[in-house]
Amino acid sequence: MAIVPSEAVLDHILHRGVDEIIPEPEFVEALRSGRTMRLKYGVDPSRPDLHLGHAVCFRKLRELQDLGHQVVLIVGDWTAQIGDPSGRSQTRTMLTAEQVQENARTYMEQFFRVVDEARTEVRWQSEWFGKFNLADVISLTSRFTVAQMLQRDDFAKRFAQHQPIAVTEFLYPLLQAYDSFVIQADVEFGGSDQRFNMLVGRELQQELGQRPQQVFILPILVGLDGRVKMSKSADNHVGIIDSPEEMYGKIMSLPDDVIPSYFDLLTDLLEAEVEEVRMALVKRKDNPMALKQRLAREIVAQFHNEAAANDAEWAFRRVFQERALPDDMPEFAWRLEGEVDLVELLAAASLAPSRSEARRLIAQGGVSLDGERVEQARVAIRSGSVLRAGRRRFARIVAR
């Protein structure tokens, strides 16, 4: 039996860091019954790296796990090989089984930084889909129509714009739904971009005579740019496995207006305290820098520890407030005869993710050489010079 939450805890579960629960009355009734629920979360191991946007859902799973409910982690080793756009306008490249296995391993290492591994049931889709034959696939697809699939926003937009939709993409929500049936999920968790897929699971369970799952939808965390959702492809993410110093520095670069949402979705501050943060920003009562420092400490301590948070804060102050250079600056060897193509060097030294991003950084005044801003793409560099890109990336350039 699970712990029946108090009214205060129930209110926290229902409203803190929650976008929508479908249907909420069923979920509330299940929590008050004390029945242990099976909480499904599907892993799409198409990429190995997770970020704080994923942690919003992980934190909610841990809250319910601590009440005694059973987390069931589904590793989508089949659906990852199919590909799911999840709101993207292009299909995803299919992966090999080996790539999926390696991604899943690193994914789970990060997942279990938040969720208790000892109290998690891990299931691989290949357990059941490995036994599927053509008759099983046809039987599954016969339960849904193309019209139903086109109710998904991304599919509808692409269809209207005459963009291709592979038949395999229609299979993805059906396979995800079948996962719910196999493990007898009571609740499925995911971001708002998975809303359609999770509701398909509810429909399929009901059609197959099983009690339909509730759908627990978590908000999408905005990225470091303060505009679009956090993602690695947008280069606006904070990785769960980022070093304490990198994690702290990234949080300090947040726009002021998103500070309250980060406190709300990623920390254990009481709601009243989060509201105080929000009002302090509105009334300009507190310095936003101090609030971001508090936020950065909270997040680094959560994913590392208190000592690491203190060290990261000291390093940030030393480098960015006292203008000192980091002690562990990497060295990068490069050809230094004559003027150097700075765009090429920034990309090669991993100070910029691409040549186009390197050009943007230079144009925006985000690159400095030995403390002096660089405004041209070709410069003379002496061996031992310090090249800095953005606020957090440094390299000492030495002659090759």
C-alpha positions in Angstrom: 0.0 0.0 0.0 1.1 3.5 -0.7 1.0 6.4 1.7 -2.2 8.5 1.5 -1.0 12.1 1.1 -2.2 14.9 3.4 -4.3 17.6 1.7 -1.2 19.9 1.7 1.0 17.2 0.0 -1.9 16.4 -2.4 -2.1 20.0 -3.4 1.6 20.1 -4.0 1.5 17.0 -6.2 -1.4 18.3 -8.2 -0.2 21.8 -8.8 3.5 22.3 -8.3 5.3 21.8 -11.6 2.2 20.4 -13.4 0.8 21.3 -16.7 -2.3 19.1 -16.9 -3.6 15.8 -15.4 -6.1 13.8 -17.6 -8.5 13.1 -15.9 -7.5 14.7 -12.6 -10.4 13.4 -10.5 -9.4 9.8 -11.3 -5.8 10.5 -10.3 -6.9 12.1 -7.0 -9.2 9.2 -6.2 -6.3 6.8 -6.8 -4.0 8.7 -4.5 -6.6 8.9 -1.7 -7.3 5.1 -2.0 -3.8 4.2 -0.9 -3.5 1.8 -3.9 0.0 1.5 -5.2 0.0 2.9 -8.7 2.3 1.9 -11.6 3.9 5.1 -12.9 5.1 4.8 -16.5 7.9 6.9 -17.9 9.2 6.1 -21.4 12.9 6.6 -22.3 13.6 7.5 -25.9 17.4 6.7 -26.1 17.9 8.4 -29.4 20.4 10.7 -27.6 22.6 10.0 -24.6 22.6 13.4 -23.0 19.8 14.7 -20.7 19.2 18.2 -19.4 17.3 20.0 -16.7 14.2 20.0 -18.8 14.0 16.2 -18.4 14.6 16.6 -14.6 11.2 18.4 -14.2 9.5 15.1 -14.8 12.0 13.1 -12.9 11.4 15.2 -9.8 7.7 14.5 -9.9 8.2 10.8 -10.3 10.5 10.8 -7.2 7.8 12.6 -5.2 5.3 9.9 -5.9 7.9 7.2 -5.5 8.5 8.5 -2.0 4.8 7.9 -1.3 5.3 4.3 -2.2 4.2 4.2 -5.8 6.0 2.1 -8.4 8.0 3.8 -11.1 8.3 1.7 -14.3 11.0 2.9 -16.7 10.3 1.8 -20.3 13.5 1.8 -22.4 12.3 2.4 -25.9 14.9 0.3 -27.7 12.4 -0.4 -30.5 10.8 3.1 -30.9 14.2 4.8 -30.8 15.1 2.8 -33.9 11.9 4.0 -35.6 12.1 7.7 -34.7 9.5 10.1 -33.4 9.4 13.8 -34.4 7.7 14.9 -31.1 7.0 18.3 -32.6 9.9 18.4 -35.1 9.2 19.0 -38.7 11.6 16.4 -40.0 11.9 12.7 -39.4 14.6 11.4 -37.1 17.5 9.2 -38.3 17.1 5.5 -37.4 19.7 4.2 -35.0 21.4 0.9 -34.7 20.7 -1.4 -31.8 24.2 -0.8 -30.5 23.7 3.0 -30.5 20.4 2.6 -28.7 22.0 0.3 -26.0 24.8 2.7 -25.3 22.5 5.8 -25.2 20.1 3.9 -22.9 23.0 3.1 -20.5 24.1 6.7 -20.1 20.4 7.9 -20.0 19.7 5.6 -17.1 22.8 6.8 -15.2 21.4 10.3 -15.4 17.8 9.3 -14.7 18.9 7.6 -11.4 20.5 10.8 -10.2 17.0 11.8 -9.3 14.8 8.7 -9.2 15.6 5.9 -6.8 17.0 3.0 -8.8 16.3 0.4 -6.1 12.6 1.3 -6.3 12.3 1.4 -10.1 11.3 -1.4 -12.4 13.2 -1.3 -15.7 11.6 -2.8 -18.8 12.9 -3.0 -22.3 10.4 -2.9 -25.2 12.2 -5.8 -26.9 10.8 -8.0 -24.2 7.4 -7.9 -26.0 8.1 -6.4 -29.5 10.8 -8.9 -30.1 8.0 -11.5 -30.3 5.8 -9.4 -32.6 5.0 -10.7 -36.0 3.3 -9.1 -39.0 -0.1 -10.3 -37.8 0.4 -8.6 -34.5 1.4 -5.3 -36.2 -1.6 -5.4 -38.5 -3.9 -6.1 -35.5 -2.4 -3.2 -33.6 -2.7 -0.7 -36.5 -6.3 -1.8 -37.2 -7.4 -0.2 -34.0 -6.6 3.3 -35.1 -7.4 5.3 -38.2 -5.3 7.8 -40.2 -7.8 10.5 -39.3 -7.0 9.8 -35.6 -3.3 10.0 -36.2 -3.7 13.4 -38.0 -5.2 14.8 -34.8 -1.6 15.1 -33.6 -0.5 18.7 -34.3 2.8 17.9 -35.8 1.4 15.3 -38.2 -1.5 17.7 -39.2 0.9 20.6 -39.9 3.2 18.4 -42.0 0.2 16.9 -43.9 -1.2 20.4 -44.6 2.2 21.6 -45.9 2.6 18.5 -48.1 5.7 17.4 -46.1 6.4 13.7 -46.0 5.2 11.5 -43.1 6.6 8.0 -43.0 4.3 5.2 -42.2 6.7 4.1 -39.5 6.0 7.5 -37.7 2.4 6.5 -37.3 3.6 3.4 -35.6 5.4 5.2 -32.9 2.3 6.3 -30.8 0.8 2.9 -31.3 3.9 1.1 -29.9 4.1 3.6 -27.1 0.5 2.9 -26.3 1.0 -0.8 -26.4 3.8 -0.4 -23.7 1.1 1.0 -21.4 -1.0 -2.1 -22.0 1.8 -4.6 -21.4 3.0 -3.1 -18.1 -0.6 -2.2 -17.0 0.3 1.4 -16.4 -1.9 3.4 -14.1 -0.3 6.8 -14.9 2.0 7.8 -17.8 4.3 10.8 -17.4 5.7 13.1 -20.1 6.0 16.6 -21.4 3.3 18.4 -23.3 4.9 17.4 -26.6 3.9 13.8 -25.7 0.3 14.6 -24.9 -1.2 12.9 -28.0 0.9 9.7 -27.7 0.0 9.3 -24.0 -3.7 9.7 -24.8 -3.5 7.0 -27.4 -2.2 4.7 -24.7 -5.3 5.5 -22.6 -7.6 4.7 -25.6 -5.8 1.4 -26.4 -5.9 0.2 -22.8 -9.6 0.8 -22.6 -10.3 -0.9 -26.0 -8.3 -3.9 -24.8 -10.4 -4.2 -21.6 -7.8 -2.7 -19.2 -8.4 0.2 -16.8 -7.2 3.3 -18.8 -4.2 5.1 -17.5 -4.2 8.7 -16.4 -2.0 11.1 -18.3 0.3 13.4 -16.2 1.7 16.2 -18.3 4.7 18.2 -17.2 5.5 21.8 -18.3 8.3 22.4 -20.8 11.3 24.2 -19.3 12.5 27.2 -21.3 16.2 27.2 -22.2 19.0 29.5 -21.3 17.9 31.9 -24.0 14.6 32.4 -22.2 12.7 32.0 -25.5 12.4 28.3 -26.6 12.3 25.0 -24.8 15.6 23.7 -23.4 17.3 21.4 -25.9 20.8 20.4 -26.9 20.1 21.2 -30.5 19.2 24.8 -29.6 22.4 25.0 -27.5 20.4 26.5 -24.6 20.6 23.6 -22.2 22.1 22.7 -18.8 23.2 19.1 -18.8 22.4 16.9 -15.9 26.0 15.6 -16.1 27.6 19.1 -16.6 30.4 19.8 -14.2 29.4 21.9 -11.1 31.3 24.9 -12.5 29.7 24.7 -15.9 26.2 24.1 -14.4 26.6 27.1 -12.1 27.9 29.4 -14.8 25.1 28.5 -17.2 22.4 29.2 -14.6 24.0 32.6 -13.9 23.5 33.4 -17.6 19.7 33.0 -17.4 17.5 36.0 -18.3 16.0 37.5 -15.1 12.4 36.8 -16.1 12.7 33.0 -16.1 14.3 32.8 -12.6 10.9 32.1 -10.8 10.0 29.3 -13.2 13.4 27.6 -12.5 12.9 27.9 -8.8 9.3 26.5 -9.2 10.2 23.5 -11.4 13.7 22.6 -10.3 14.0 23.3 -6.5 12.3 22.4 -3.3 11.6 25.9 -2.2 8.2 26.4 -0.7 5.6 27.9 -3.0 5.5 31.0 -0.8 9.2 31.5 -1.2 8.9 31.1 -5.0 6.3 33.8 -4.9 8.6 36.0 -2.9 11.2 35.6 -5.6 8.7 36.5 -8.3 7.5 39.6 -6.4 11.1 40.7 -5.6 11.8 40.7 -9.4 8.6 42.6 -10.2 9.2 45.2 -7.6 13.0 45.2 -8.1 13.4 44.6 -4.4 16.4 42.2 -4.7 19.3 42.1 -7.1 18.6 39.5 -9.8 22.3 38.4 -9.5 21.8 37.4 -5.9 18.7 35.4 -6.8 20.5 33.6 -9.6 23.3 32.8 -7.3 20.9 31.2 -4.9 19.2 29.3 -7.8 22.6 28.1 -9.1 23.6 26.8 -5.6 20.3 25.0 -5.2 20.6 23.2 -8.6 24.3 22.3 -8.3 23.8 21.0 -4.8 20.9 18.8 -6.0 22.8 17.2 -8.9 26.2 17.1 -7.2 26.5 18.1 -3.5 26.8 21.1 -1.2 30.6 21.2 -1.3 30.6 21.2 -5.1 28.0 24.1 -5.1 30.3 26.1 -2.8 33.3 25.4 -5.0 31.4 26.3 -8.1 30.3 29.6 -6.6 33.8 30.5 -5.6 35.1 29.7 -9.1 32.4 31.8 -10.7 33.1 34.8 -8.6 36.9 34.4 -9.2 36.5 34.2 -12.9 33.6 36.4 -13.8 33.4 38.9 -11.0 37.1 39.3 -10.2 38.1 38.7 -13.9 40.6 36.0 -13.0 41.3 33.0 -15.3 40.2 29.5 -14.4 42.9 27.2 -12.9 42.1 24.2 -15.1 42.1 26.0 -18.5 42.7 23.6 -21.4 45.6 24.1 -23.8 45.0 23.8 -27.6 47.8 23.6 -30.1 47.4 25.5 -33.4 49.4 26.8 -36.3 50.3 30.4 -35.3 52.3 31.6 -38.3 50.9 34.9 -39.6 47.3 35.7 -39.0 45.0 33.0 -37.8 41.5 32.2 -39.1 39.7 32.8 -35.8 36.5 31.1 -36.9 38.3 27.9 -37.8 40.2 28.0 -34.5 37.2 28.6 -32.3 35.4 25.6 -33.8 38.5 23.4 -33.7 39.1 24.2 -30.1 35.5 23.5 -29.1 35.0 27.1 -28.0 32.1 27.3 -30.4 29.9 24.4 -31.5 30.2 25.3 -35.2 31.8 27.8 -37.6 28.5 29.7 -38.0 28.3 30.0 -34.2 31.9 31.2 -34.1 31.1 34.0 -36.6 28.1 35.0 -34.6 30.1 35.2 -31.4 32.7 37.4 -33.1 30.1 39.7 -34.6 28.4 40.1 -31.2 31.6 40.9 -29.4 31.6 37.6 -27.5 35.3 36.7 -28.3 38.3 38.1 -26.5 42.1 37.5 -26.8 44.2 38.1 -23.7 41.3 40.2 -22.3 40.8 42.3 -25.4 37.6 42.0 -27.5 38.3 40.6 -31.0 36.2 42.1 -33.8 37.8 40.6 -36.9 37.9 37.1 -38.2 41.7 37.0 -38.8 44.1 37.9 -36.0 47.7 37.4 -35.0 48.1 35.1 -31.9 51.2 34.5 -29.9 51.8 31.2 -28.2 50.4 31.2 -24.7 47.6 33.7 -25.4 44.2 33.1 -23.7 41.2 32.9 -26.0 37.8 33.3 -24.5 34.4 32.7 -26.2 31.2 33.7 -24.5 31.3 33.9 -20.7 32.4 30.4 -19.8 34.7 28.9 -22.5 38.5 29.5 -22.3 41.5 27.9 -23.9 45.3 28.7 -23.8 46.5 28.6 -27.4 50.0 27.3 -27.9 52.1 26.9 -31.1 52.0 23.6 -32.9 
